Amino acid sequence: APASFTWGNAGRNFLRGPRQLNFDAGVSRAFRWTEKVTFSLRAEGFNLLNMPQFGLPNATIGVAQAGVITTVQNPERQLQLALRVVF
């Protein structure tokens, strides 16, 4: 540890977080009921692979938790379905 009020010898940005990978998808289909009425069905999925996106490591040097990742950035898998009627 460097002396008080002095710079240490660690380089800039030497603590790096894990990579970010996210897979989202959506599918939609339109159906014509009559000449004036159309139904639109849409399904969307967020974080489909359900992979956790870990946060950045603790950057406070000199404490026991330095470099430890304790957070998750994204929510778990989410699916949604929508029906739209246009008349």
Biopython code that builds the backbone (N, CA, C, O; Angstrom):
import numpy as np
from Bio.PDB.StructureBuilder import StructureBuilder

atoms = [
    (1, "ALA", "N", (0.839, -1.187, 0.000)),
    (1, "ALA", "CA", (0.000, 0.000, 0.000)),
    (1, "ALA", "C", (0.880, 1.245, 0.000)),
    (1, "ALA", "O", (1.868, 1.309, 0.731)),
    (2, "PRO", "N", (0.526, 2.227, -0.812)),
    (2, "PRO", "CA", (1.336, 3.445, -0.846)),
    (2, "PRO", "C", (1.148, 4.262, 0.434)),
    (2, "PRO", "O", (0.163, 4.109, 1.157)),
    (3, "ALA", "N", (2.116, 5.126, 0.685)),
    (3, "ALA", "CA", (2.025, 6.004, 1.843)),
    (3, "ALA", "C", (0.859, 6.977, 1.661)),
    (3, "ALA", "O", (0.395, 7.207, 0.544)),
    (4, "SER", "N", (0.401, 7.535, 2.761)),
    (4, "SER", "CA", (-0.724, 8.458, 2.695)),
    (4, "SER", "C", (-0.430, 9.639, 1.788)),
    (4, "SER", "O", (0.682, 10.167, 1.789)),
    (5, "PHE", "N", (-1.436, 10.059, 1.006)),
    (5, "PHE", "CA", (-1.378, 11.220, 0.117)),
    (5, "PHE", "C", (-0.342, 11.072, -0.989)),
    (5, "PHE", "O", (0.200, 12.071, -1.462)),
    (6, "THR", "N", (-0.055, 9.835, -1.411)),
    (6, "THR", "CA", (0.856, 9.597, -2.536)),
    (6, "THR", "C", (0.171, 8.648, -3.513)),
    (6, "THR", "O", (-0.757, 7.925, -3.152)),
    (7, "TRP", "N", (0.641, 8.664, -4.746)),
    (7, "TRP", "CA", (0.106, 7.785, -5.767)),
    (7, "TRP", "C", (0.734, 6.407, -5.630)),
    (7, "TRP", "O", (1.903, 6.296, -5.261)),
    (8, "GLY", "N", (-0.019, 5.365, -5.919)),
    (8, "GLY", "CA", (0.513, 4.010, -5.910)),
    (8, "GLY", "C", (1.116, 3.681, -7.270)),
    (8, "GLY", "O", (1.255, 4.559, -8.122)),
    (9, "ASN", "N", (1.470, 2.421, -7.469)),
    (9, "ASN", "CA", (2.101, 2.029, -8.723)),
    (9, "ASN", "C", (1.165, 1.218, -9.622)),
    (9, "ASN", "O", (1.617, 0.670, -10.628)),
    (10, "ALA", "N", (-0.118, 1.127, -9.288)),
    (10, "ALA", "CA", (-1.063, 0.401, -10.133)),
    (10, "ALA", "C", (-1.409, 1.253, -11.353)),
    (10, "ALA", "O", (-1.542, 2.473, -11.257)),
    (11, "GLY", "N", (-1.550, 0.598, -12.484)),
    (11, "GLY", "CA", (-1.892, 1.296, -13.719)),
    (11, "GLY", "C", (-3.351, 1.738, -13.721)),
    (11, "GLY", "O", (-4.144, 1.347, -12.865)),
    (12, "ARG", "N", (-3.669, 2.546, -14.687)),
    (12, "ARG", "CA", (-5.033, 3.042, -14.817)),
    (12, "ARG", "C", (-5.940, 1.922, -15.318)),
    (12, "ARG", "O", (-5.541, 1.146, -16.187)),
    (13, "ASN", "N", (-7.155, 1.832, -14.779)),
    (13, "ASN", "CA", (-8.167, 0.853, -15.182)),
    (13, "ASN", "C", (-7.672, -0.589, -15.060)),
    (13, "ASN", "O", (-7.912, -1.397, -15.957)),
    (14, "PHE", "N", (-7.002, -0.914, -13.993)),
    (14, "PHE", "CA", (-6.494, -2.271, -13.856)),
    (14, "PHE", "C", (-7.554, -3.230, -13.313)),
    (14, "PHE", "O", (-7.377, -4.445, -13.402)),
    (15, "LEU", "N", (-8.641, -2.717, -12.758)),
    (15, "LEU", "CA", (-9.751, -3.569, -12.355)),
    (15, "LEU", "C", (-10.779, -3.586, -13.485)),
    (15, "LEU", "O", (-11.334, -2.549, -13.846)),
    (16, "ARG", "N", (-11.021, -4.755, -14.029)),
    (16, "ARG", "CA", (-11.967, -4.872, -15.134)),
    (16, "ARG", "C", (-13.086, -5.811, -14.749)),
    (16, "ARG", "O", (-12.881, -6.802, -14.049)),
    (17, "GLY", "N", (-14.263, -5.481, -15.216)),
    (17, "GLY", "CA", (-15.427, -6.313, -14.938)),
    (17, "GLY", "C", (-15.580, -7.405, -15.986)),
    (17, "GLY", "O", (-14.861, -7.414, -16.985)),
    (18, "PRO", "N", (-16.507, -8.317, -15.766)),
    (18, "PRO", "CA", (-16.746, -9.389, -16.730)),
    (18, "PRO", "C", (-17.450, -8.865, -17.980)),
    (18, "PRO", "O", (-18.013, -7.770, -17.981)),
    (19, "ARG", "N", (-17.406, -9.656, -19.027)),
    (19, "ARG", "CA", (-18.026, -9.242, -20.285)),
    (19, "ARG", "C", (-19.547, -9.226, -20.156)),
    (19, "ARG", "O", (-20.114, -9.853, -19.262)),
    (20, "GLN", "N", (-20.184, -8.512, -21.050)),
    (20, "GLN", "CA", (-21.636, -8.406, -21.070)),
    (20, "GLN", "C", (-22.155, -9.159, -22.294)),
    (20, "GLN", "O", (-21.691, -8.932, -23.412)),
    (21, "LEU", "N", (-23.116, -10.054, -22.080)),
    (21, "LEU", "CA", (-23.722, -10.806, -23.164)),
    (21, "LEU", "C", (-25.210, -10.919, -22.879)),
    (21, "LEU", "O", (-25.612, -11.400, -21.820)),
    (22, "ASN", "N", (-26.026, -10.474, -23.830)),
    (22, "ASN", "CA", (-27.466, -10.478, -23.642)),
    (22, "ASN", "C", (-28.116, -10.917, -24.937)),
    (22, "ASN", "O", (-27.680, -10.520, -26.017)),
    (23, "PHE", "N", (-29.170, -11.745, -24.840)),
    (23, "PHE", "CA", (-29.861, -12.238, -26.019)),
    (23, "PHE", "C", (-31.348, -11.963, -25.868)),
    (23, "PHE", "O", (-32.016, -12.580, -25.038)),
    (24, "ASP", "N", (-31.870, -11.035, -26.673)),
    (24, "ASP", "CA", (-33.289, -10.672, -26.679)),
    (24, "ASP", "C", (-33.867, -11.031, -28.047)),
    (24, "ASP", "O", (-33.167, -10.983, -29.058)),
    (25, "ALA", "N", (-35.147, -11.391, -28.068)),
    (25, "ALA", "CA", (-35.784, -11.742, -29.341)),
    (25, "ALA", "C", (-37.261, -11.378, -29.293)),
    (25, "ALA", "O", (-37.862, -11.298, -28.221)),
    (26, "GLY", "N", (-37.825, -11.163, -30.454)),
    (26, "GLY", "CA", (-39.249, -10.860, -30.574)),
    (26, "GLY", "C", (-39.802, -11.436, -31.869)),
    (26, "GLY", "O", (-39.122, -11.469, -32.894)),
    (27, "VAL", "N", (-41.055, -11.891, -31.802)),
    (27, "VAL", "CA", (-41.730, -12.452, -32.966)),
    (27, "VAL", "C", (-43.119, -11.841, -33.024)),
    (27, "VAL", "O", (-43.782, -11.712, -31.995)),
    (28, "SER", "N", (-43.567, -11.464, -34.212)),
    (28, "SER", "CA", (-44.917, -10.901, -34.334)),
    (28, "SER", "C", (-45.597, -11.451, -35.584)),
    (28, "SER", "O", (-44.951, -11.852, -36.552)),
    (29, "ARG", "N", (-46.918, -11.452, -35.521)),
    (29, "ARG", "CA", (-47.724, -11.928, -36.642)),
    (29, "ARG", "C", (-49.021, -11.133, -36.665)),
    (29, "ARG", "O", (-49.622, -10.895, -35.618)),
    (30, "ALA", "N", (-49.458, -10.720, -37.851)),
    (30, "ALA", "CA", (-50.706, -9.972, -38.013)),
    (30, "ALA", "C", (-51.733, -10.855, -38.706)),
    (30, "ALA", "O", (-51.416, -11.552, -39.670)),
    (31, "PHE", "N", (-52.970, -10.821, -38.207)),
    (31, "PHE", "CA", (-54.078, -11.581, -38.765)),
    (31, "PHE", "C", (-55.192, -10.613, -39.145)),
    (31, "PHE", "O", (-55.536, -9.726, -38.365)),
    (32, "ARG", "N", (-55.751, -10.776, -40.328)),
    (32, "ARG", "CA", (-56.860, -9.931, -40.757)),
    (32, "ARG", "C", (-58.158, -10.672, -40.464)),
    (32, "ARG", "O", (-58.374, -11.775, -40.966)),
    (33, "TRP", "N", (-59.026, -10.066, -39.648)),
    (33, "TRP", "CA", (-60.308, -10.673, -39.283)),
    (33, "TRP", "C", (-61.370, -10.322, -40.337)),
    (33, "TRP", "O", (-62.009, -11.194, -40.926)),
    (34, "THR", "N", (-61.525, -9.030, -40.544)),
    (34, "THR", "CA", (-62.407, -8.550, -41.611)),
    (34, "THR", "C", (-61.632, -7.487, -42.376)),
    (34, "THR", "O", (-60.422, -7.329, -42.213)),
    (35, "GLU", "N", (-62.369, -6.762, -43.219)),
    (35, "GLU", "CA", (-61.707, -5.719, -43.982)),
    (35, "GLU", "C", (-61.184, -4.596, -43.098)),
    (35, "GLU", "O", (-60.180, -3.961, -43.421)),
    (36, "LYS", "N", (-61.870, -4.351, -41.979)),
    (36, "LYS", "CA", (-61.505, -3.236, -41.111)),
    (36, "LYS", "C", (-60.864, -3.659, -39.796)),
    (36, "LYS", "O", (-60.346, -2.804, -39.078)),
    (37, "VAL", "N", (-60.879, -4.920, -39.459)),
    (37, "VAL", "CA", (-60.369, -5.383, -38.164)),
    (37, "VAL", "C", (-59.137, -6.265, -38.384)),
    (37, "VAL", "O", (-59.172, -7.228, -39.151)),
    (38, "THR", "N", (-58.053, -5.915, -37.696)),
    (38, "THR", "CA", (-56.813, -6.675, -37.767)),
    (38, "THR", "C", (-56.325, -6.985, -36.357)),
    (38, "THR", "O", (-56.349, -6.122, -35.479)),
    (39, "PHE", "N", (-55.887, -8.208, -36.150)),
    (39, "PHE", "CA", (-55.276, -8.611, -34.884)),
    (39, "PHE", "C", (-53.776, -8.726, -35.085)),
    (39, "PHE", "O", (-53.315, -9.212, -36.117)),
    (40, "SER", "N", (-53.037, -8.288, -34.118)),
    (40, "SER", "CA", (-51.588, -8.412, -34.155)),
    (40, "SER", "C", (-51.140, -9.108, -32.874)),
    (40, "SER", "O", (-51.431, -8.638, -31.774)),
    (41, "LEU", "N", (-50.439, -10.217, -33.016)),
    (41, "LEU", "CA", (-49.948, -10.997, -31.882)),
    (41, "LEU", "C", (-48.439, -10.871, -31.832)),
    (41, "LEU", "O", (-47.760, -11.044, -32.844)),
    (42, "ARG", "N", (-47.916, -10.570, -30.658)),
    (42, "ARG", "CA", (-46.470, -10.356, -30.506)),
    (42, "ARG", "C", (-45.968, -11.057, -29.252)),
    (42, "ARG", "O", (-46.583, -10.963, -28.190)),
    (43, "ALA", "N", (-44.852, -11.757, -29.381)),
    (43, "ALA", "CA", (-44.191, -12.414, -28.249)),
    (43, "ALA", "C", (-42.753, -11.896, -28.179)),
    (43, "ALA", "O", (-42.049, -11.851, -29.187)),
    (44, "GLU", "N", (-42.334, -11.510, -26.988)),
    (44, "GLU", "CA", (-40.982, -10.984, -26.793)),
    (44, "GLU", "C", (-40.332, -11.696, -25.620)),
    (44, "GLU", "O", (-40.995, -12.041, -24.641)),
    (45, "GLY", "N", (-39.044, -11.908, -25.727)),
    (45, "GLY", "CA", (-38.281, -12.513, -24.647)),
    (45, "GLY", "C", (-37.022, -11.705, -24.391)),
    (45, "GLY", "O", (-36.300, -11.353, -25.323)),
    (46, "PHE", "N", (-36.764, -11.415, -23.133)),
    (46, "PHE", "CA", (-35.585, -10.655, -22.738)),
    (46, "PHE", "C", (-34.700, -11.546, -21.880)),
    (46, "PHE", "O", (-35.193, -12.243, -20.993)),
    (47, "ASN", "N", (-33.393, -11.527, -22.138)),
    (47, "ASN", "CA", (-32.417, -12.371, -21.467)),
    (47, "ASN", "C", (-32.827, -13.842, -21.621)),
    (47, "ASN", "O", (-32.929, -14.573, -20.636)),
    (48, "LEU", "N", (-33.058, -14.259, -22.858)),
    (48, "LEU", "CA", (-33.572, -15.594, -23.136)),
    (48, "LEU", "C", (-32.665, -16.713, -22.642)),
    (48, "LEU", "O", (-33.160, -17.768, -22.245)),
    (49, "LEU", "N", (-31.380, -16.516, -22.656)),
    (49, "LEU", "CA", (-30.457, -17.554, -22.193)),
    (49, "LEU", "C", (-30.322, -17.569, -20.674)),
    (49, "LEU", "O", (-29.648, -18.434, -20.115)),
    (50, "ASN", "N", (-30.960, -16.615, -20.013)),
    (50, "ASN", "CA", (-30.961, -16.507, -18.549)),
    (50, "ASN", "C", (-29.541, -16.489, -17.972)),
    (50, "ASN", "O", (-29.254, -17.157, -16.979)),
    (51, "MET", "N", (-28.664, -15.716, -18.610)),
    (51, "MET", "CA", (-27.277, -15.602, -18.157)),
    (51, "MET", "C", (-27.143, -14.377, -17.257)),
    (51, "MET", "O", (-27.573, -13.288, -17.636)),
    (52, "PRO", "N", (-26.561, -14.533, -16.084)),
    (52, "PRO", "CA", (-26.379, -13.373, -15.209)),
    (52, "PRO", "C", (-25.313, -12.435, -15.767)),
    (52, "PRO", "O", (-24.282, -12.883, -16.270)),
    (53, "GLN", "N", (-25.566, -11.139, -15.675)),
    (53, "GLN", "CA", (-24.595, -10.126, -16.075)),
    (53, "GLN", "C", (-24.040, -9.531, -14.787)),
    (53, "GLN", "O", (-24.683, -8.687, -14.164)),
    (54, "PHE", "N", (-22.877, -9.956, -14.396)),
    (54, "PHE", "CA", (-22.306, -9.523, -13.139)),
    (54, "PHE", "C", (-21.862, -8.070, -13.209)),
    (54, "PHE", "O", (-21.460, -7.582, -14.266)),
    (55, "GLY", "N", (-21.939, -7.386, -12.078)),
    (55, "GLY", "CA", (-21.562, -5.979, -11.996)),
    (55, "GLY", "C", (-20.059, -5.808, -11.946)),
    (55, "GLY", "O", (-19.302, -6.761, -12.129)),
    (56, "LEU", "N", (-19.643, -4.594, -11.700)),
    (56, "LEU", "CA", (-18.221, -4.282, -11.622)),
    (56, "LEU", "C", (-17.656, -4.696, -10.265)),
    (56, "LEU", "O", (-18.379, -4.701, -9.269)),
    (57, "PRO", "N", (-16.374, -5.042, -10.221)),
    (57, "PRO", "CA", (-15.776, -5.405, -8.932)),
    (57, "PRO", "C", (-15.631, -4.185, -8.029)),
    (57, "PRO", "O", (-15.574, -3.048, -8.498)),
    (58, "ASN", "N", (-15.572, -4.443, -6.733)),
    (58, "ASN", "CA", (-15.370, -3.378, -5.759)),
    (58, "ASN", "C", (-13.990, -2.754, -5.998)),
    (58, "ASN", "O", (-12.985, -3.465, -5.989)),
    (59, "ALA", "N", (-13.932, -1.451, -6.209)),
    (59, "ALA", "CA", (-12.689, -0.774, -6.578)),
    (59, "ALA", "C", (-12.023, -0.075, -5.403)),
    (59, "ALA", "O", (-11.082, 0.691, -5.609)),
    (60, "THR", "N", (-12.475, -0.310, -4.187)),
    (60, "THR", "CA", (-11.860, 0.309, -3.021)),
    (60, "THR", "C", (-10.655, -0.528, -2.608)),
    (60, "THR", "O", (-10.800, -1.602, -2.023)),
    (61, "ILE", "N", (-9.481, -0.030, -2.915)),
    (61, "ILE", "CA", (-8.257, -0.762, -2.620)),
    (61, "ILE", "C", (-7.905, -0.598, -1.135)),
    (61, "ILE", "O", (-8.043, 0.485, -0.565)),
    (62, "GLY", "N", (-7.460, -1.671, -0.542)),
    (62, "GLY", "CA", (-7.067, -1.619, 0.860)),
    (62, "GLY", "C", (-8.117, -2.219, 1.797)),
    (62, "GLY", "O", (-7.889, -2.291, 3.004)),
    (63, "VAL", "N", (-9.237, -2.642, 1.274)),
    (63, "VAL", "CA", (-10.256, -3.295, 2.091)),
    (63, "VAL", "C", (-10.323, -4.765, 1.696)),
    (63, "VAL", "O", (-9.824, -5.156, 0.640)),
    (64, "ALA", "N", (-10.938, -5.569, 2.543)),
    (64, "ALA", "CA", (-10.986, -7.005, 2.291)),
    (64, "ALA", "C", (-11.825, -7.358, 1.063)),
    (64, "ALA", "O", (-11.590, -8.400, 0.451)),
    (65, "GLN", "N", (-12.784, -6.533, 0.688)),
    (65, "GLN", "CA", (-13.670, -6.813, -0.444)),
    (65, "GLN", "C", (-13.141, -6.268, -1.775)),
    (65, "GLN", "O", (-13.888, -6.240, -2.753)),
    (66, "ALA", "N", (-11.895, -5.842, -1.844)),
    (66, "ALA", "CA", (-11.340, -5.274, -3.080)),
    (66, "ALA", "C", (-11.336, -6.320, -4.188)),
    (66, "ALA", "O", (-10.823, -7.425, -4.011)),
    (67, "GLY", "N", (-11.913, -5.961, -5.332)),
    (67, "GLY", "CA", (-11.944, -6.851, -6.480)),
    (67, "GLY", "C", (-13.048, -7.888, -6.446)),
    (67, "GLY", "O", (-13.120, -8.727, -7.344)),
    (68, "VAL", "N", (-13.911, -7.860, -5.443)),
    (68, "VAL", "CA", (-14.984, -8.846, -5.321)),
    (68, "VAL", "C", (-16.251, -8.315, -5.997)),
    (68, "VAL", "O", (-16.631, -7.161, -5.798)),
    (69, "ILE", "N", (-16.893, -9.160, -6.791)),
    (69, "ILE", "CA", (-18.139, -8.791, -7.460)),
    (69, "ILE", "C", (-19.300, -9.270, -6.597)),
    (69, "ILE", "O", (-19.397, -10.457, -6.282)),
    (70, "THR", "N", (-20.182, -8.344, -6.213)),
    (70, "THR", "CA", (-21.301, -8.695, -5.330)),
    (70, "THR", "C", (-22.661, -8.332, -5.919)),
    (70, "THR", "O", (-23.676, -8.491, -5.241)),
    (71, "THR", "N", (-22.711, -7.849, -7.158)),
    (71, "THR", "CA", (-23.978, -7.415, -7.742)),
    (71, "THR", "C", (-24.218, -8.097, -9.087)),
    (71, "THR", "O", (-23.291, -8.580, -9.737)),
    (72, "VAL", "N", (-25.489, -8.122, -9.485)),
    (72, "VAL", "CA", (-25.905, -8.593, -10.804)),
    (72, "VAL", "C", (-26.628, -7.429, -11.472)),
    (72, "VAL", "O", (-27.479, -6.793, -10.850)),
    (73, "GLN", "N", (-26.301, -7.141, -12.737)),
    (73, "GLN", "CA", (-26.810, -5.961, -13.419)),
    (73, "GLN", "C", (-28.178, -6.147, -14.062)),
    (73, "GLN", "O", (-28.964, -5.201, -14.108)),
    (74, "ASN", "N", (-28.478, -7.327, -14.555)),
    (74, "ASN", "CA", (-29.724, -7.492, -15.300)),
    (74, "ASN", "C", (-30.692, -8.399, -14.550)),
    (74, "ASN", "O", (-30.275, -9.196, -13.710)),
    (75, "PRO", "N", (-31.972, -8.280, -14.849)),
    (75, "PRO", "CA", (-32.958, -9.162, -14.215)),
    (75, "PRO", "C", (-32.932, -10.547, -14.848)),
    (75, "PRO", "O", (-32.246, -10.776, -15.845)),
    (76, "GLU", "N", (-33.686, -11.466, -14.256)),
    (76, "GLU", "CA", (-33.779, -12.812, -14.800)),
    (76, "GLU", "C", (-34.578, -12.806, -16.104)),
    (76, "GLU", "O", (-35.027, -11.751, -16.553)),
    (77, "ARG", "N", (-34.753, -13.973, -16.706)),
    (77, "ARG", "CA", (-35.466, -14.088, -17.977)),
    (77, "ARG", "C", (-36.876, -13.515, -17.853)),
    (77, "ARG", "O", (-37.579, -13.768, -16.874)),
    (78, "GLN", "N", (-37.277, -12.740, -18.862)),
    (78, "GLN", "CA", (-38.619, -12.157, -18.885)),
    (78, "GLN", "C", (-39.263, -12.448, -20.239)),
    (78, "GLN", "O", (-38.650, -12.248, -21.288)),
    (79, "LEU", "N", (-40.514, -12.925, -20.196)),
    (79, "LEU", "CA", (-41.277, -13.198, -21.408)),
    (79, "LEU", "C", (-42.551, -12.387, -21.362)),
    (79, "LEU", "O", (-43.143, -12.228, -20.294)),
    (80, "GLN", "N", (-42.991, -11.865, -22.512)),
    (80, "GLN", "CA", (-44.249, -11.137, -22.554)),
    (80, "GLN", "C", (-44.963, -11.414, -23.866)),
    (80, "GLN", "O", (-44.349, -11.638, -24.909)),
    (81, "LEU", "N", (-46.274, -11.389, -23.771)),
    (81, "LEU", "CA", (-47.139, -11.660, -24.890)),
    (81, "LEU", "C", (-48.123, -10.509, -25.033)),
    (81, "LEU", "O", (-48.682, -10.049, -24.037)),
    (82, "ALA", "N", (-48.342, -10.038, -26.252)),
    (82, "ALA", "CA", (-49.239, -8.907, -26.474)),
    (82, "ALA", "C", (-50.192, -9.219, -27.624)),
    (82, "ALA", "O", (-49.816, -9.855, -28.608)),
    (83, "LEU", "N", (-51.426, -8.760, -27.480)),
    (83, "LEU", "CA", (-52.433, -8.873, -28.526)),
    (83, "LEU", "C", (-52.972, -7.469, -28.792)),
    (83, "LEU", "O", (-53.389, -6.767, -27.871)),
    (84, "ARG", "N", (-52.959, -7.076, -30.045)),
    (84, "ARG", "CA", (-53.401, -5.740, -30.422)),
    (84, "ARG", "C", (-54.523, -5.862, -31.445)),
    (84, "ARG", "O", (-54.419, -6.614, -32.414)),
    (85, "VAL", "N", (-55.583, -5.123, -31.218)),
    (85, "VAL", "CA", (-56.722, -5.133, -32.128)),
    (85, "VAL", "C", (-56.826, -3.747, -32.755)),
    (85, "VAL", "O", (-56.920, -2.744, -32.047)),
    (86, "VAL", "N", (-56.810, -3.696, -34.065)),
    (86, "VAL", "CA", (-56.925, -2.441, -34.811)),
    (86, "VAL", "C", (-58.230, -2.484, -35.590)),
    (86, "VAL", "O", (-58.463, -3.392, -36.388)),
    (87, "PHE", "N", (-59.080, -1.487, -35.349)),
    (87, "PHE", "CA", (-60.370, -1.439, -36.063)),
    (87, "PHE", "C", (-60.678, -0.051, -36.531)),
    (87, "PHE", "O", (-61.719, 0.176, -37.148)),
]
sb = StructureBuilder()
sb.init_structure("model")
sb.init_model(0)
sb.init_chain("A")
sb.init_seg("    ")
for serial, (resi, resn, name, xyz) in enumerate(atoms, 1):
    if name == "N":
        sb.init_residue(resn, " ", resi, " ")
    sb.init_atom(name, np.array(xyz, "f"), 0.0, 1.0, " ", f" {name:<3s}", serial, name[0])
structure = sb.get_structure()
